[in-house]
Amino acid sequence: IADELPDKFGIIIDGWKDGTTHYIAIFASYSDANGEGQYPLLSIAPPYDEQSFTAETHKAFIIDVLELYGKGLSSLVYLVGDNAPVNTCISDLLEVPFIGCASHRFNLACKKYLEEYEEPLSKISRLMVTLRNVKQAGKLRTKTKLSPVLRNDTRWSSTYQMLKRFFEIKDFIDAGDRALAVNLPSGLE
């Protein structure tokens, strides 16, 4: 990878959690001689200091990763990441333009649109969580092979998937069960 990296390239960063461990992924981003996009993975690891997730600690991590490939900050021409405030701060510290994620912006727009429906959506979300506990899941399995679907804050489509599943299983939900009834939306909702 080091031999193929051009003198100038961008990086794509993303972070996520698995259990209690936070990981940072860094990809290079450039076009090869044929104009084809290349996105080799440069690193995927927890930050050095797992108690600090500041722009400064991310910058230090990026510098160290670049050094592994014989590159420095002068090689960077842009940073791509989700629209989290820390990423715009990182691009400022690196002194490169920031390219925000269009999918993330679309997710934020969908969440904004759905705000007026948040009360019934939250009820259905709590219902789905309750339906996933061992006893409730067992009861539901006696009536259908379909299982509850949870919503994910960073994926607008998960709200759609949750609602779709709710309407597929709603006739199998025991409305007499108080643990479930409290989160069943009303007909108006």
KAPELIN-V374465 format. One record per residue. N is the residue number from 1. PSI is psi in whole degrees, -180 to 180 (* if undefined). OMEGA is omega in whole degrees, 0 to 359 (NA if undefined). Layout:
n = [N & N]
psi = [PSI & PSI]
omega = [OMEGA & OMEGA]
This chain:
n = [1 & 2 & 3 & 4 & 5 & 6 & 7 & 8 & 9 & 10 & 11 & 12 & 13 & 14 & 15 & 16 & 17 & 18 & 19 & 20 & 21 & 22 & 23 & 24 & 25 & 26 & 27 & 28 & 29 & 30 & 31 & 32 & 33 & 34 & 35 & 36 & 37 & 38 & 39 & 40 & 41 & 42 & 43 & 44 & 45 & 46 & 47 & 48 & 49 & 50 & 51 & 52 & 53 & 54 & 55 & 56 & 57 & 58 & 59 & 60 & 61 & 62 & 63 & 64 & 65 & 66 & 67 & 68 & 69 & 70 & 71 & 72 & 73 & 74 & 75 & 76 & 77 & 78 & 79 & 80 & 81 & 82 & 83 & 84 & 85 & 86 & 87 & 88 & 89 & 90 & 91 & 92 & 93 & 94 & 95 & 96 & 97 & 98 & 99 & 100 & 101 & 102 & 103 & 104 & 105 & 106 & 107 & 108 & 109 & 110 & 111 & 112 & 113 & 114 & 115 & 116 & 117 & 118 & 119 & 120 & 121 & 122 & 123 & 124 & 125 & 126 & 127 & 128 & 129 & 130 & 131 & 132 & 133 & 134 & 135 & 136 & 137 & 138 & 139 & 140 & 141 & 142 & 143 & 144 & 145 & 146 & 147 & 148 & 149 & 150 & 151 & 152 & 153 & 154 & 155 & 156 & 157 & 158 & 159 & 160 & 161 & 162 & 163 & 164 & 165 & 166 & 167 & 168 & 169 & 170 & 171 & 172 & 173 & 174 & 175 & 176 & 177 & 178 & 179 & 180 & 181 & 182 & 183 & 184 & 185 & 186 & 187 & 188 & 189]
psi = [-43 & -40 & -28 & -17 & 130 & 174 & -33 & 134 & 167 & 171 & 151 & 128 & 150 & 153 & 152 & 168 & 145 & 109 & -120 & 10 & 128 & 136 & 150 & 128 & 138 & 124 & 146 & 160 & 116 & 169 & 138 & -175 & -25 & 3 & 8 & 136 & 136 & 136 & 61 & 142 & 122 & -34 & 147 & 109 & 160 & 154 & 161 & -44 & 101 & 9 & -2 & 122 & 40 & 167 & -36 & -43 & -34 & -42 & -46 & -40 & -45 & -43 & -47 & -40 & -44 & -40 & -33 & -26 & 13 & 27 & 162 & -176 & -26 & -15 & -23 & 135 & -16 & 165 & 130 & 134 & 176 & 171 & 28 & 142 & -35 & -33 & -37 & -35 & -39 & -46 & -36 & -45 & -36 & -12 & 45 & 154 & 148 & 130 & 108 & 157 & 123 & -38 & -39 & -42 & -40 & -42 & -43 & -39 & -43 & -42 & -40 & -45 & -39 & -4 & -41 & -14 & 11 & -36 & -54 & -32 & -40 & -39 & -48 & -38 & -46 & -37 & -46 & -40 & -45 & -40 & -14 & -10 & 160 & -51 & -46 & -39 & -39 & -44 & -44 & -39 & -24 & -14 & -26 & 155 & -10 & 140 & 162 & 152 & 132 & 156 & 145 & 125 & -30 & 5 & 102 & -34 & -21 & -29 & -43 & -46 & -39 & -46 & -43 & -47 & -39 & -48 & -25 & -30 & -4 & -34 & -12 & -6 & 132 & 95 & -16 & -12 & 117 & -36 & -28 & -40 & -34 & -24 & 8 & 126 & 150 & 167 & -40 & -42 & *]
omega = [181 & 180 & 183 & 180 & 177 & 179 & 181 & 180 & 175 & 174 & 175 & 179 & 174 & 178 & 175 & 181 & 169 & 187 & 179 & 180 & 177 & 179 & 173 & 175 & 177 & 176 & 169 & 180 & 180 & 176 & 178 & 183 & 179 & 181 & 179 & 178 & 178 & 184 & 181 & 176 & 179 & 182 & 169 & 187 & 171 & 175 & 181 & 180 & 184 & 175 & 182 & 181 & 183 & 176 & 180 & 180 & 176 & 179 & 180 & 179 & 180 & 179 & 181 & 179 & 179 & 179 & 177 & 182 & 178 & 181 & 177 & 181 & 180 & 177 & 186 & 177 & 176 & 177 & 176 & 178 & 175 & 189 & 177 & 181 & 181 & 182 & 177 & 176 & 178 & 180 & 176 & 180 & 180 & 181 & 176 & 177 & 178 & 176 & 181 & 183 & 179 & 179 & 179 & 177 & 179 & 178 & 179 & 178 & 178 & 179 & 178 & 179 & 184 & 183 & 182 & 179 & 188 & 182 & 178 & 177 & 178 & 177 & 181 & 178 & 178 & 177 & 180 & 177 & 179 & 180 & 180 & 178 & 191 & 183 & 182 & 178 & 177 & 178 & 182 & 181 & 178 & 183 & 182 & 176 & 180 & 179 & 181 & 176 & 180 & 178 & 179 & 184 & 184 & 180 & 182 & 183 & 179 & 176 & 177 & 181 & 179 & 180 & 179 & 181 & 178 & 182 & 176 & 184 & 188 & 180 & 180 & 182 & 181 & 182 & 178 & 179 & 185 & 180 & 179 & 186 & 182 & 181 & 174 & 179 & 177 & 178 & 179 & 179 & NA]
